[in-house]
Amino acid sequence: MPLSSSFEEFNKKKALPIYSSGDKTLDELLSGGFRNDLVYLLYGDRKIITNILLKTAVYSFLDKDFNKKVFSEQILYC
Protein backbone atom coordinates (compact mmCIF):
# COMPACT_ATOMS: atom_id res chain seq x y z
CA MET A 1 0.00 0.00 0.00
CA PRO A 2 1.71 3.20 -1.13
CA LEU A 3 1.78 6.21 1.17
CA SER A 4 0.06 9.39 0.09
CA SER A 5 0.43 12.94 1.32
CA SER A 6 -2.14 14.53 3.60
CA PHE A 7 -3.07 16.91 0.77
CA GLU A 8 -3.86 13.93 -1.49
CA GLU A 9 -5.97 12.37 1.28
CA PHE A 10 -7.82 15.65 1.81
CA ASN A 11 -8.61 15.88 -1.89
CA LYS A 12 -10.00 12.32 -1.83
CA LYS A 13 -12.22 13.24 1.12
CA LYS A 14 -13.56 16.42 -0.50
CA ALA A 15 -16.51 14.51 -1.94
CA LEU A 16 -17.65 13.35 1.50
CA PRO A 17 -20.47 15.15 3.33
CA ILE A 18 -19.57 18.38 5.13
CA TYR A 19 -21.01 19.14 8.56
CA SER A 20 -21.30 22.75 9.63
CA SER A 21 -19.75 23.73 12.95
CA GLY A 22 -22.40 26.38 13.48
CA ASP A 23 -19.70 29.06 13.41
CA LYS A 24 -19.26 30.93 10.12
CA THR A 25 -15.60 31.80 10.75
CA LEU A 26 -14.63 28.24 11.67
CA ASP A 27 -16.57 26.85 8.69
CA GLU A 28 -14.68 29.23 6.44
CA LEU A 29 -11.34 28.04 7.86
CA LEU A 30 -12.44 24.40 7.38
CA SER A 31 -13.56 25.02 3.76
CA GLY A 32 -17.21 24.57 4.67
CA GLY A 33 -17.14 22.55 7.88
CA PHE A 34 -16.07 19.20 9.31
CA ARG A 35 -15.66 16.19 7.00
CA ASN A 36 -16.05 12.47 7.66
CA ASP A 37 -12.91 10.38 8.24
CA LEU A 38 -10.71 13.37 9.13
CA VAL A 39 -9.41 14.09 12.62
CA TYR A 40 -9.58 17.62 14.01
CA LEU A 41 -7.84 19.07 17.05
CA LEU A 42 -9.83 21.87 18.68
CA TYR A 43 -7.98 23.97 21.21
CA GLY A 44 -9.25 26.81 23.33
CA ASP A 45 -11.90 27.72 25.86
CA ARG A 46 -13.76 24.58 26.95
CA LYS A 47 -17.19 26.26 26.82
CA ILE A 48 -16.69 27.51 23.26
CA ILE A 49 -15.41 24.14 22.02
CA THR A 50 -18.25 22.29 23.75
CA ASN A 51 -20.74 24.66 22.11
CA ILE A 52 -19.18 24.09 18.66
CA LEU A 53 -19.22 20.30 19.09
CA LEU A 54 -22.84 20.27 20.26
CA LYS A 55 -23.92 22.47 17.34
CA THR A 56 -22.03 20.21 14.92
CA ALA A 57 -23.77 17.15 16.38
CA VAL A 58 -27.19 18.77 15.89
CA TYR A 59 -26.41 20.08 12.39
CA SER A 60 -25.18 16.64 11.32
CA PHE A 61 -28.76 15.36 11.71
CA LEU A 62 -30.20 18.12 9.51
CA ASP A 63 -30.09 18.55 5.76
CA LYS A 64 -29.22 21.84 4.07
CA ASP A 65 -32.81 23.07 4.50
CA PHE A 66 -32.66 22.27 8.25
CA ASN A 67 -35.06 19.35 7.88
CA LYS A 68 -34.40 16.23 9.93
CA LYS A 69 -32.60 13.46 8.04
CA VAL A 70 -32.11 9.85 9.01
CA PHE A 71 -28.84 7.99 8.51
CA SER A 72 -26.78 5.32 10.21
CA GLU A 73 -23.64 7.30 11.08
CA GLN A 74 -22.74 7.89 14.70
CA ILE A 75 -21.07 10.88 16.34
CA LEU A 76 -18.40 10.39 18.98
CA TYR A 77 -18.11 13.16 21.56
CA CYS A 78 -15.48 12.76 24.26
Secondary structure, 3 states (H helix, E strand, C coil): CCCCCHHHHHHHHCCCCEECCCCHHHHHHCCCCEECCCCCCCCCCHHHHHHHHHHHHHHCCECCCCCECCCCCCCCCC
